[in-house]
Amino acid sequence: MLFVIAVVSVYLASVVGVTDSTPDSWYVAAVYEHKVILNPDPRVPVSRHDALQHMQKNLDIYEEQAARAAQQGAQILVFPEDGIHGFNFTRLSITSYLETIPDPQEESWNPCMEPERHNNTEVLQRLSCMARRNNLYLVANMPDLQPCPLKTSPSSTCPPDGRWQFNTNVAFRSDGLLVARYHKHNLYFEASCDTPPEPEIITFDTPFAGKFGLFICFDILFHDPTVLLGVRQLIFPTAWMNQLPLLDSIQFQQAFSLGANVTLLAVNIRNDRLIMTGSGIYTPFSATYHHARKGDPEEGRLLVVRVPVLEPPEVEVEAGGGESTISVATDSGYCYQDNCDDPPPPSYPTFISSMMYDTFTFVLLNETQGDVKVCNGTFCCRLQYRWLLQDHKELYALGAFAGIHTVNGRYALQVCAVVRCGGLDQNSCGQEVEEAESKMDFLLEGNFDTKYVYPSILTSRMVLEQPESLQEAADMRVTMKHSNTKGGLVTACLYGRMYHLDNE
């Protein structure tokens, strides 16, 4: 299933950036969603020979897809997290899968041309030759072993066995030169890996699109290193388990691209048992993506897309020393300021329901059109809406949440979300829903305390829609407007990340 979303608003496109594109300011990017061949018993240690035999099976598929991508003109190709070796290893059982990856900032090395320089680097050599043979930049994910000195100090971060084991992205130039190495900072139940002592800010240069930044999977929900990368082309290998209604893979991939005003090359694993699918190439005004649905063949998918080069960001330094996201500013045509003539919306009964393990405050959308407001503490969300079909049979609600999410990760949120409920009872609001028939025109707004807000519109059968307009006011009030919805609305969301509260 492949979807392409065209530019919905000429004004939005002109605000976010690429209006002066010439033939030289485009490049061709590719991502390959890989049905990874897994070790059937990853917790049992194996020999290096057996580990290599396993990894070569996945690399054989990579070889085929690299050739296909090159035939279609790809200049850069990205493979997913864990795509070569798999997952669910212990610290010991992954040992034979590890290779020591030199730091390209300290050593210039082309594994394809100099295979004897470093021992036990068969995977690096094959990836390097793959890039060289197909004349493209290549990014892959693999486990890295780095020795560290054992220290007797109780504060030492060196593991007791004297080595670091990192979840790692590697990037190769089109001639096979290793140009970047990034160690994942925000691990997600990865017993085999260590967290680097400090977050790494890793970018690499290309002749066709300037700098690309590297990060991995769970990193996308955190400030470091994601916000600190400071570039507008980002590479995102992931092994993402989808979770509706707010964090499906393609939903948040597009939301991040829109909210951060960046191009995102995002590529997932395909594994139906673990609900892993969803990859795409996103700009602030377009999206090309693949998302398998129940019953689809469990197979890989290559996407190759012509992408405009985004201008480098104008860096705005925060008080905390980081860099701000770039807001998308358009005129929504609505007035929500306290001194405007627009009266506040009437009060409606609210109720509490769990969504994504968080306690949301909801209000039902029972009218044919309306103007409703719901607050969770001092954080408030407002929705103006009009149903396109007045006799729709599905139940919807507007929800607000502000607080610390604590299940499968700890991070601070402010969220405004319109969701289709799982049934016709209000207790079903917040449940996972994939399909819907009801369509609405709406304007969704939140009074956020953060500039980091990621907008998304997900419709029936896992189809994304591009917001008609987005506005971020000086007071961090964020508005998303959309009309003429093409599919039944599953979720419309403004997902705010309160990075500064994560450690409180």
C-alpha positions in Angstrom: 0.0 0.0 0.0 1.7 3.2 -1.2 0.3 6.7 -0.8 1.6 10.0 -2.1 0.2 13.2 -0.5 0.5 16.3 -2.7 0.8 19.9 -1.6 -2.5 20.8 -0.1 -1.9 24.5 0.5 0.3 26.7 -1.7 0.6 29.1 1.1 1.8 26.5 3.6 4.4 25.3 1.1 5.6 28.9 0.5 5.9 29.5 4.3 7.9 26.3 5.1 10.4 26.6 2.5 11.1 25.2 -0.9 9.8 27.7 -3.4 13.0 28.4 -5.2 13.8 24.8 -6.2 15.8 24.3 -9.3 16.9 20.9 -10.9 20.1 21.1 -8.9 18.3 21.5 -5.6 16.6 18.1 -5.7 17.9 14.6 -4.9 16.6 11.1 -5.0 16.3 9.3 -1.7 15.3 5.7 -1.0 14.3 3.7 2.1 13.7 0.0 2.4 11.3 -1.5 4.9 12.9 -4.9 5.5 11.2 -8.1 6.6 14.1 -9.1 8.8 15.2 -12.7 9.0 15.5 -13.3 12.7 17.6 -15.6 14.9 15.0 -18.1 16.1 16.5 -18.2 19.6 18.3 -14.9 20.1 19.0 -15.5 23.8 21.4 -18.4 23.1 25.0 -17.4 22.3 26.3 -18.6 18.9 29.7 -18.7 17.2 30.9 -15.8 15.0 30.6 -18.2 12.0 26.9 -18.8 12.8 26.2 -15.1 13.5 27.8 -14.1 10.1 25.8 -16.8 8.3 22.6 -15.3 9.8 23.5 -11.7 9.0 24.6 -12.5 5.5 21.0 -13.7 4.7 19.7 -10.2 5.5 22.6 -8.6 3.7 21.8 -10.6 0.6 18.4 -8.9 0.5 20.1 -5.5 1.2 22.3 -6.2 -1.9 19.2 -6.7 -4.1 17.5 -3.6 -2.8 20.6 -1.4 -3.2 20.8 -2.4 -6.8 17.1 -1.7 -7.4 17.4 1.7 -5.7 20.4 2.6 -7.8 18.6 1.6 -11.0 15.9 4.1 -10.0 18.5 6.9 -9.5 18.8 6.8 -5.7 21.6 8.9 -4.3 21.1 7.8 -0.7 19.5 4.6 0.7 18.5 3.9 4.3 17.9 0.5 5.9 16.0 0.0 9.3 17.1 -0.5 12.8 18.0 -4.1 13.7 17.6 -5.0 10.0 20.9 -7.0 9.8 20.9 -8.9 13.1 17.4 -8.7 14.6 16.5 -8.1 18.2 15.8 -9.6 21.7 19.4 -10.6 22.4 21.0 -10.6 25.8 24.2 -8.8 26.5 26.1 -12.1 26.1 24.2 -13.7 23.2 24.8 -10.7 20.9 28.5 -10.9 21.4 29.3 -12.8 18.1 27.2 -10.2 16.1 29.4 -7.3 17.3 31.9 -5.5 15.2 34.2 -2.7 16.4 33.4 0.3 14.3 36.2 2.9 14.0 35.3 6.6 14.6 35.2 8.3 11.2 36.0 11.6 13.0 39.4 10.1 14.1 40.2 7.7 11.2 39.6 7.7 7.5 38.7 4.1 6.4 37.1 2.5 3.4 36.3 -1.0 4.5 35.7 -2.2 0.9 39.1 -1.0 -0.3 41.1 -1.8 2.9 39.4 -4.9 4.4 42.6 -6.0 6.2 43.0 -2.9 8.3 40.5 -4.1 11.0 39.7 -7.7 12.0 36.2 -9.1 12.3 34.6 -6.4 10.2 32.8 -8.5 7.6 29.5 -6.6 7.9 31.2 -3.2 7.6 33.1 -4.4 4.5 30.0 -5.7 2.8 28.0 -2.5 3.5 30.9 -0.4 2.2 31.2 -2.4 -1.0 27.4 -2.2 -1.4 27.6 1.6 -1.4 30.6 1.6 -3.7 29.2 -0.9 -6.1 25.9 1.0 -6.5 27.5 4.5 -6.3 25.1 5.7 -3.5 25.3 6.9 0.0 24.1 4.1 2.3 23.0 4.1 6.0 22.5 0.9 7.9 22.1 -0.1 11.6 24.3 -2.7 13.3 25.7 -3.4 16.8 29.0 -1.9 17.8 31.6 -3.1 20.3 33.9 -0.4 21.9 36.4 -1.3 24.6 36.4 1.0 27.7 38.9 1.1 30.5 37.7 -0.5 33.7 37.7 1.9 36.7 37.4 1.2 40.3 35.4 4.4 40.9 31.7 3.7 41.8 30.8 6.6 39.4 32.5 5.0 36.4 30.0 4.4 33.5 32.2 1.6 32.0 30.2 -1.7 32.1 31.6 -4.4 34.4 32.8 -6.5 31.4 35.0 -3.7 30.2 33.2 -3.0 26.9 30.5 -0.8 25.5 27.8 -2.4 23.3 26.0 0.2 21.2 23.0 0.2 18.9 24.6 2.0 16.0 24.0 3.7 12.7 26.7 3.7 10.1 26.9 5.9 7.0 29.0 5.2 3.9 29.9 7.6 1.1 29.2 6.5 -2.5 32.8 5.3 -2.9 32.5 3.1 0.3 34.2 5.5 2.8 32.8 5.2 6.3 31.7 8.8 7.0 29.5 8.6 10.2 28.9 6.5 13.2 26.1 7.2 15.7 25.3 5.4 18.9 21.7 5.4 20.0 21.1 7.4 23.1 17.5 6.5 24.1 17.2 2.8 24.4 13.9 0.9 24.4 14.1 -2.3 26.4 17.5 -3.2 24.8 19.2 -5.5 27.3 22.1 -6.1 24.9 23.1 -2.5 24.5 24.5 0.4 26.6 23.6 4.1 26.6 26.5 6.2 25.5 28.0 8.4 28.4 27.0 11.5 26.4 24.5 12.1 23.6 26.3 12.1 20.3 25.4 14.8 17.7 26.4 13.1 14.4 25.9 14.5 10.9 27.6 13.9 7.6 27.9 15.9 4.4 26.7 15.0 0.9 27.3 16.8 -2.4 23.7 16.6 -3.4 21.8 17.8 -0.2 24.3 19.1 2.3 24.2 17.7 5.8 22.2 14.8 7.1 21.6 14.0 10.8 21.4 10.6 12.3 19.2 9.3 15.1 17.4 6.0 15.9 13.8 4.9 16.8 13.0 6.0 20.4 15.4 9.0 20.1 12.6 10.8 18.1 10.6 11.3 21.3 13.5 13.1 23.2 15.3 16.3 23.0 18.8 14.8 22.9 20.1 14.2 20.3 17.1 14.9 18.1 16.6 18.6 18.6 20.3 19.3 18.9 21.1 17.9 15.4 20.4 21.3 13.8 20.0 20.1 10.2 17.0 19.8 8.0 17.6 16.4 6.4 17.3 13.6 9.0 17.8 9.9 8.8 15.6 7.7 11.0 16.1 3.9 11.1 13.6 2.4 13.4 12.0 -0.9 14.7 8.8 0.7 15.8 5.8 -1.1 17.3 2.7 0.7 16.2 0.4 2.1 18.8 -2.8 3.9 18.0 -4.4 6.3 18.3 -1.4 8.7 18.7 1.8 6.9 17.9 1.4 4.9 14.8 4.7 4.9 12.8 3.7 6.9 9.8 1.5 9.2 11.9 4.4 10.3 14.1 6.9 10.3 11.3 4.9 12.9 9.4 4.1 14.7 12.6 7.8 15.1 13.4 8.6 16.3 9.8 5.8 18.9 10.0 6.5 20.0 13.6 10.3 20.3 13.2 10.1 21.6 9.6 12.5 19.0 8.3 12.8 16.2 5.7 12.7 12.8 7.4 13.9 9.6 5.8 12.2 7.1 8.0 12.4 3.3 7.6 10.9 0.6 9.8 11.2 -3.2 10.2 8.3 -5.3 8.8 7.2 -7.8 11.4 3.5 -8.6 11.7 3.8 -10.4 15.1 5.3 -7.3 16.7 3.0 -4.8 14.8 6.0 -3.3 13.0 5.4 -1.6 9.7 5.3 2.0 8.4 8.1 3.8 6.5 8.3 6.9 4.4 10.0 10.0 3.0 8.5 13.2 4.4 9.0 16.9 3.8 7.1 19.7 5.5 4.6 19.7 2.6 4.6 16.2 1.2 4.7 12.5 2.2 5.4 9.3 0.4 5.0 6.3 2.6 4.1 2.6 2.9 2.0 1.1 5.7 0.9 -2.5 5.5 -2.5 -3.5 6.8 -3.9 -6.7 8.2 -3.9 -9.4 5.5 -1.2 -7.8 3.4 1.7 -10.1 2.4 4.5 -9.9 5.0 7.3 -8.6 2.7 9.7 -5.7 2.3 9.0 -2.5 0.4 11.4 -0.1 -1.3 10.4 3.6 -1.7 12.3 5.8 -4.0 11.4 9.5 -4.1 12.7 12.8 -5.6 13.1 15.2 -2.7 13.8 18.9 -2.6 16.8 20.2 -0.7 15.7 22.3 2.3 17.6 25.4 3.1 19.7 25.2 6.3 17.9 26.4 9.5 18.3 29.7 11.0 19.6 28.7 14.5 17.8 30.1 17.4 19.6 29.4 20.7 17.4 28.4 23.7 18.1 29.6 27.2 19.2 26.0 27.9 21.7 26.0 25.1 19.8 23.9 22.6 18.3 24.9 19.2 14.7 25.6 18.5 12.5 23.9 16.0 11.3 25.9 13.1 7.6 26.7 13.3 5.1 26.6 10.4 3.2 29.9 10.4 0.1 30.5 8.4 -3.0 32.6 8.9 -5.8 30.4 10.3 -8.4 33.1 9.9 -9.7 32.6 13.4 -9.4 34.7 16.6 -8.8 33.1 19.9 -7.2 36.0 21.8 -8.8 37.1 25.1 -9.6 40.6 23.7 -11.3 39.3 20.6 -15.0 39.4 20.0 -15.1 35.7 19.5 -17.0 34.4 22.7 -15.6 31.4 24.6 -17.2 28.1 23.7 -20.0 26.8 25.9 -19.2 24.2 28.6 -20.0 20.6 27.9 -19.9 17.6 30.3 -16.4 16.1 30.5 -15.3 12.6 31.4 -12.0 10.8 32.1 -10.7 7.9 30.0 -7.3 6.3 29.5 -5.5 6.7 26.1 -2.0 5.5 25.5 -1.8 4.7 29.3 -2.4 8.4 30.1 -5.5 9.9 31.8 -7.2 12.2 29.3 -10.0 14.5 30.0 -12.6 14.2 27.2 -15.7 15.9 25.9 -18.0 14.2 23.3 -18.7 15.7 19.9 -22.4 15.1 19.7 -23.6 18.1 17.6 -23.6 18.4 13.9 -21.2 21.3 14.4 -19.8 22.9 17.4 -17.2 24.9 19.3 -15.9 22.9 22.3 -13.2 23.3 24.9 -11.7 20.8 27.3 -8.9 21.3 29.9 -6.6 18.9 31.8 -5.4 21.1 34.6 -4.4 24.5 33.2 -3.8 23.0 29.7 -6.7 23.6 27.4 -7.7 22.4 23.9 -10.3 24.0 21.7 -12.1 22.5 18.6 -14.3 24.1 16.1 -15.8 21.4 13.9 -18.5 20.6 11.3 -19.5 17.1 10.3 -19.6 16.7 6.5 -22.4 14.1 6.9 -24.8 14.9 9.6 -26.1 11.4 10.1 -22.7 9.8 10.9 -23.0 6.8 13.3 -19.6 6.9 15.0 -18.7 8.5 18.4 -15.9 11.0 18.6 -14.4 13.0 21.4 -11.9 15.8 22.0 -9.3 14.9 24.6 -6.6 16.9 26.5 -3.7 15.6 28.6 -0.8 17.4 30.4 1.6 15.4 32.5 4.3 12.8 32.7 3.9 9.7 30.6 5.4 6.8 32.6 4.6 3.6 30.7 7.4 2.1 28.4 9.3 5.4 28.8 9.1 8.5 30.8 8.5 11.9 29.1 6.4 15.0 29.6 3.5 15.7 27.3 0.8 18.2 26.4 -1.6 16.7 23.9 -4.8 17.8 22.1 -6.5 15.0 20.2 -9.7 14.4 18.3 -10.3 10.6 18.3 -12.9 8.2 17.0 -14.0 6.1 20.0 -13.9 2.3 19.8 -17.6 2.0 20.2 -20.7 4.0 21.1 -19.9 4.3 24.8 -17.7 7.1 26.1 -15.6 4.5 28.0 -14.4 3.4 24.6 -12.8 6.7 23.8 -9.0 6.3 23.6 -9.1 2.8 22.3 -7.2 1.7 19.2 -9.2 2.3 16.0 -8.0 1.8 12.4 -11.0 2.6 10.4 -13.7 5.3 10.3 -16.3 6.7 8.0 -17.1 10.1 9.5 -15.5 13.2 8.0 -15.2 16.7 9.5 -13.9 20.2 8.8 -12.1 21.4 11.9 -9.8 23.8 13.6 -7.9 22.3 16.6 -6.0 24.6 19.0 -4.0 24.2 22.2 -2.4 26.7 24.6 0.9 24.9 24.8 3.8 25.6 27.1 6.3 24.3 24.6 7.3 25.2 21.1 7.8 21.6 20.2 4.4 20.5 18.9 4.0 17.8 16.3 0.7 17.8 14.3 -0.9 14.8 12.6 -4.1 13.8 10.8 -4.7 10.0 10.4 -7.7 8.8 8.4 -9.2 5.4 7.7 -7.1 2.5 6.4 -3.9 4.2 7.7 -3.9 7.1 5.3 -2.3 10.5 6.3 -3.7 13.8 5.3 -1.7 17.1 5.2 -3.1 19.8 7.4 -4.5 22.7 5.4 -2.7 25.2 7.6 -0.7 25.3 10.8 -0.1 28.3 13.0 2.3 28.7 15.9 1.7 32.1 17.7 4.3 34.0 19.7 2.6 32.8 22.9 3.0 29.2 21.7 -0.7 28.8 21.0 -0.8 26.2 18.1 -3.6 25.9 15.7 -4.2 23.2 13.0 -6.9 23.8 10.4 -8.2 21.2 7.9 -11.2 20.9 5.6 -12.5 18.6 2.9 -11.2 15.4 4.7 -10.8 12.7 2.1 -11.0 9.7 4.5 -12.9 8.9 7.7 -11.1 10.6 10.6 -9.3 8.3 13.0 -7.2 10.9 14.8 -6.3 14.6 14.6 -3.6 15.4 17.1 -1.3 18.2 18.3 1.4 16.2 20.3 3.4 18.6 22.5 6.7 17.5 24.0 7.6 19.2 27.3 11.3 18.3 27.0 12.3 20.6 29.9 10.1 18.6 32.3 11.3 15.1 31.5 13.6 14.9 34.5 11.3 16.4 37.1 
